[in-house]
Amino acid sequence: MWHALLGYWGGTLATSKVMKKYNPKLVYPVQSRGNVANLRDIAMDSLEKFGVGIVDPDKIYEFYNDQRSYLPSVGVDGVKVDVQNVLETLGRGFGGRVAVTRKYQQALEKSIAQNFKTNNLICCMSHNSDSIFSALKSAVARASEDFMPREPTLQTLHIASVAFNSLLLGEIFIPDWDMFHSKHESAEFHGAARALSGGGVYVSDKPGVHDFSVLKKLVLPDGSILRARYAGRPTRDCLFTDPVMDGKSLMKIWNLNNFTGVIGVFNCQGAGQWVWPVKQTAYVPTNINITGQLSPSDVESLEEIAGDDWNGETAVYAFGSLSRLQKHQSLEVSLSTMTCEIYSISPIKIFSEVVQFAPLGLIDMFNSGGALDNISSVADSSATTVHIRCRGPGRFGAYSDTRPELCRVDEHEVEFTLAEDGLLTFYLPPSSSQDNLRHVEIVYKAS
């Protein structure tokens, strides 16, 4: 369920007999001069003029608990709580903005724990420092302005802002990069970013209006996603560039999985500008082709998943292409405006001193390596067998410098192909197992 921190976006009705037990009152927000100088917002200006109904902070837990106690019985398993930053304008008479925010946030988190089985709370419009430092148990927070499907100049700004905001928010929350539309001119762009975000993936499509070619790169048939380990963040060489307006820089976002790294490269130039409010005729998008560099070293802490004996060699996979690079080598990436590419970076492992192998995962998914759960090997005098646990179904891929003798999935031998560039592929069929994991065996005959 989606509601505002004060109950509704304009607060509660202070004159309501039903609300009387919560001691509501009509108060008038006071915006700071700095905030007004930065942004004039019609919604906030309206609240300042007409007032907002606020529940007594000493009664707010009772209000939240009454509001939520019946929700599980009607199938609601969590809430998204919006407009949290309004409290920083309502501190007068309540001990100041820090005190009132702390009371509201503690009551909010306590009511979630009381009424839901898990910590299903999304904090929204909560980037003010009072909310951030008061959120001791809140797990998820929106990292961005809204996704605005009818505003073409905001699509690239959205991707850049969520990545940069996640530098801070990712240390405190699981950043929520907001919903998007799967059937939209920017769907591939947004879908690729959500796969890197390390957070949830959800769409606000109209019923029956979907692009399943995008959704199938994000979501498995059982409804689960291939979630990366951390919050998606800009690569180091992007930190002090302007990936939206300098006309030359690509936006690169990195993350880690259990056995692979992942980098998304986005051309956010030419489609928007850092100006607010958006003016209808102020900016005409243009197409800009940009060439940049991508390196396995763009993935922070790649050694964390590579192992102590790693020699720095990696397999780098993008849809349809496989390269082999040393950690500090790079490859050239050229993209036009509002296009992107995702690269899976898999450290090459050496088994039995002869087999060079790097798992890639489900290679038709945006974050292919997110499907990998475990990898090990067993060797004897006759063969070396690589054992992999991988989610499915889908097309499994790996780098292999040697042709295997055979491949098995759940003890059944399957057909495979090995391309000249070392891309080994075969299909993982659907399974009835509850954990949705397939046992993959790749057998190499001893030389």
N, C-alpha and C positions, 0 to 999 in steps of 0.2 A: 504494500500500500504506500502511496505517496502523499505526504502532507507537509505542511510548514511547521517550523519549530514552535511557533506561537499557536498552533492549531490549524489556522488557515492563513493565507497570504496576507490578509488584512487583520489577522489576529482573531480573537474571540469577541462575541457580542457581550459587551460589559453589562447591558441592561437585561440580559436573559435570566429568567427565573431558574432555568435548569443549571445555568453556570454559576449561580449565586454562591454555592458552597466552595467555589475555588477563589473567591474574592477577586474577580477580574476588575480591571479599571482601564479607562481610556487614557492613554498617554501619547505624547507627541515626540517623535524622534528628533534628535538634534544631530545634524550632520556636521562633521568637522570641516573646517575651511580647506584643509588639504584634500579631503575626499571630494568635495564639491569642485575644487579647482581641477581635479583629475577627470571627473566624470559626472555629468548631470544625467540622472536616471529618472524617468517619468514615474515609475512605480514608487521609488523612494521619496520623490518630491510630493507625491500624492499622500503618502503616509505622514509626511511631515506636516502637511496642510490639514488633513482630516483626522489624523490620529490612528492609533492601532490599539486593539484590545489585548492586554497582557494579563495572564494569570499570575496571581501572587506567587513569587518564587518559593515561598514556604508551602504552597499547595500544589506545585507543579508535578511532583511525583504522583500524587493522588489523581490528578487530571490525566497524566499519561497512562497510569495503570488502569483507570476506568476505560480509557479510550481503547486500550489494547487487549484487555482481558478476554474479550469475546472473539477477537480476530482469528485465533487458531481454529475455532469451531466452524468458521466459514471458509477455511482453506488458505488463509493468509499466513505466510511463514516468515515475514520480515517487513521492514519499512524503510523507505527512503525519506529522510527528513531534510527539507529544503529551507532556504532563507535563514540559515543559522546566524549569519553575520549581522542581522538586524539588531541583535542584542547589544552590539557595541554602541548603538545610538540611544539605548534605553536605560542607561545606568543610573540616571538621576532619580533619587528617592529609593533606590534599592541597594545602596552601598557601593555604587560604581559598576562600570561595565565588566570588570574582571569578576567581581563577586557574583553578579547576576548570571553571567555566562557559566561560571563554575556550578552554580546550583542547578541550572537548567540541564547542563551536560551530564552531571552526575545522576539526576533524576531520569534523564533519557536512557542512559546506559543501564541503570538499575531496572527500569521497566522492561527493557529488552530481555535482560537476563531472567526476569520473573516470568515472562509470558511466551518466550520462544525457546525452542530446544537448542538453537545455535545462535551465534552472535550475528544475526542477519540484520545489520544496520548499515545503510549507506548515508554518510554525512554529505550534505550538499550546500554550496555557497558558504563554506566554512573555512576560508583561507585566512580570516583574521586571526591574529596571534592568540587572542583570548580563547577562541574555540580550539585551536591546534593544541595549546598547552593544557587545556582542560579535558581533552579527549583521551582519558587514560585507558579505556577499554574499547573504544570504537576502532574497528578494524579497517573499514573502507571509507575513502573520501573522494569525492569528485575532484579531478585535477584540472578542470577546464571550464571555460564558458560552454554554453549549450551547443550541441550540434545543430546547425541551422540549414536545413536542406534547401531552402529557397534563396539562400544568400551565397552565390558562387564565390565571392571574394573572401569568404571566411573559412573555406575548407582547408587551405594550406596553413592558415594561421592556427587553426585548431590543432593540427598535427604538431606543429612546432611548439606551441604553448604547452600542450600536455607533456611533451618530452622534457622541456626545460623545467616545468613546475615539479616534475617527478624527481628532480635532483634533491629537492627538500622533502616533498611529501612522501617520497618513497622510503625515507628513513623513519617515518612515523606511521604511515598508513599503507594499505594496499591501494595505490591510485586507481581511480575509476575514470577511464578515458571517454565515458559517455556512450550512449547508443548511436547507431547510424542506420541508414536505410540500405538494404542490400540491393535494391533496384534503384540505382541513382547513378548519375554520371561520375560521382566520386567514390562509388562503392568499393572498388578494388583498392583505392588509395587508403580509405578508412579501414577496410578489413585487414589489410596488411599491417597497419599500425596497431590495431587491437590485438593481433596475434603476438606482437612484440611487447605489449604493455605490461604483462605479468599480472593483469587483473582479469575481471570478468568480461565476457563478450555477450552483448545483447543488442537486438535490433528493435526498431519501432515501426516495422513494416505494416502497411495496411493488410488485413487478412486477404490472402490470395495474390498479393503483389510482392513477389520475392524473386531474387536471382539466386537459384540454388548453385550455380557455378561458383559464386562467391562464398555462400554459406558452407558448402562442402569442403572448402579449404580451411575452414575455421572449426567446424563442429563434426564430431564423429556421429554415426547413426544412433548411438545410445544417448546422445545429447551432451556428452562430455567434450571438453576442449583440451587442446595441447598447451597448457599454461606454462610459461617460462618461469624460471626460479625467482627472479628479482623484478623490481620495477624497471620498465624500459627507460633508458636515459640516453642523452646525446653522447656521442663519442668525444674523446678529449679534444680532437682537432676542430670540433664544432662549437666548443664552449664560448669562444669569443669571436664568432662570426655571426652574421645576420642571414640565416637560411631563407628568409622571406623576401628581403628587399635589396641585398647588396648586388644582385645580378650575377653572382659567380659561385656561390657556395651551395653545395648539396647538404641536405639534412640527413645525418646518419644516426641511427638509434640501435643500441646494442642490448643484448641480454644473454643469459646462460640457461642451458638445460642441464640434465644430469650428465650427458656425455658429449654435448655439442654446444658451440656458441652460435649466435644468430645475429645478423646485422641487417637492418632495413635501410635502404637508401631511397630518399624521397627528393624529388625536385619540387620545392615549394616556392620557387621564384616565379614572378610574373602574374600570379593569380590573386594577389591581395596585398594589403599594406597595413602597417601597425598604426591605424588611425581609428579613433572612436569618438563619436558615433559614426557608423557607416553612412556615407552620403550616397544617395541613389545614382548620381551622375558623376561622382568624383573620380572614379577609377575605372579604367578600361583594361581588363586582363589581356596580357600578351603572352605568346608562346616563346619561351627561352630554352634553347638547348644548352645543357651544361655538362661538362666532362670533369670527373673527379677521380680520386683514388680510393680504393678499399684495400684494407690489409687485415689478415687474421689478428694482428696486434691491436686492432681497434676494439676487440673484445677484451674487456678488463677481466683479469683473473682466469684466463684460459688455462693456466697451469693448474688451477684448482681442480679441473676435471680431467686433465691430460695424464696425470701420474708423474712420479719422480723420474722415470726412465724415458720420458718423452724427448725426442731429438729435435723438436720444433717443426716437423713436417705436418702439413694439414691438407685435407681434402676440402675444397670450397665448391659448394653446389648452389646453383641458381636454377630456376625452372628451365630444364633443357640443356644445361651446360655444367661440366665438371672440370675443375682445375686443381693442380697440385702446387701448393705454395709453401715456402718456408714462412715462419711466423712473421718476419719483418719484411717479406716481399709484399708487393701490391699488384693489383690489377686495375685496369682502367674501366670506369663506369660512365656511360653517357645516357642522359635521360632528358626528355622534354618535360615541359611544365605539366604538373599534376600526374606524373607517372612515377612508378617506383619499382624496386626490385628487392627481393629478400635473398640473402646468402646464408646458407648453413655452413658453419665452420667446424669441421670434425678433426681433432688430432689423430694422426695416423699411428696405430699401434702395430708393433711387430711381435708376431706369435711364432714360437719355435725358431726364431732367428731368421726365418725366410718369408713368412707370410706377412705382407704389409696390408693392413685392413683398417678401415674407418667407417663406422656405422653412420648412416644419414637419417634413418627413420622413414616415415611415410612421406615420400617425396612429392606427392601431389597436394600436400597441405602447406599452408604458409610457414608454420613453424614445425618443420618435419621432425627435427630432433626431439621435440617435446613428447614424442611417442615412445622413446626409448626408456625402458625401466631398469635394465641390467644387462651387463655384458661380461663374459668370462670365456676361458678357453681350457681345453683339456687335450693333452698330447700323449701319444704312445709311439711305439716303433712303426706303426702302420699309417697313422693319420693324425692331423691336428683338427680339432673340432671347435669352432667358435659358437658359443651358446649366447643367445640374445633373447631377452623378454621384451616384447614390443606390443603396444596397443594396436588395435585394428578395427575394422578391416581397411585394406588399402594397398597401394603399391609400395612395397618396401624397397629401399635403395641403400647401397653401401659402396664405398670405394674398395676395390680389391686389385692388387697388382698381379694376382695369380688366379687362374681359372680353377674354381672349386670342383671337386669330384661330384658332389651332389649337394642339394639343399632340401631341408625338411622343415615343415611347419606342423607343429603338434603331432610329430612322429610320422607324418605323411610326406613322401617325397613330392616335390613340386618342380615344375619347369622353371628355368631361369635363363637370363641373357646376360652376357658380359660384353660391354661395348669396348671399342678400342681405347677410349679414355679411362677405362677401369671402372665404369659404372655398372655395378651388379644389381639386377632388379628381378623381383618376382612378386607374386601377389599373395597377400595374407587374406584368407577367406573369412567370412563372418564366423563368430563363435558364440556358443551359448554360455560360456563361463561368466561368472558374476564379475570378476575383476577385469574382464575384457582384454586380458593379456594372452598373446600367442607365444609359444615356445619355438624359437627359430634355431635351427642347427645348420651351420655351413661347414661342410667337411672338405678338408684339403688332404689329398693323398701324400704321404711322406715321399720325398724324392730319394 
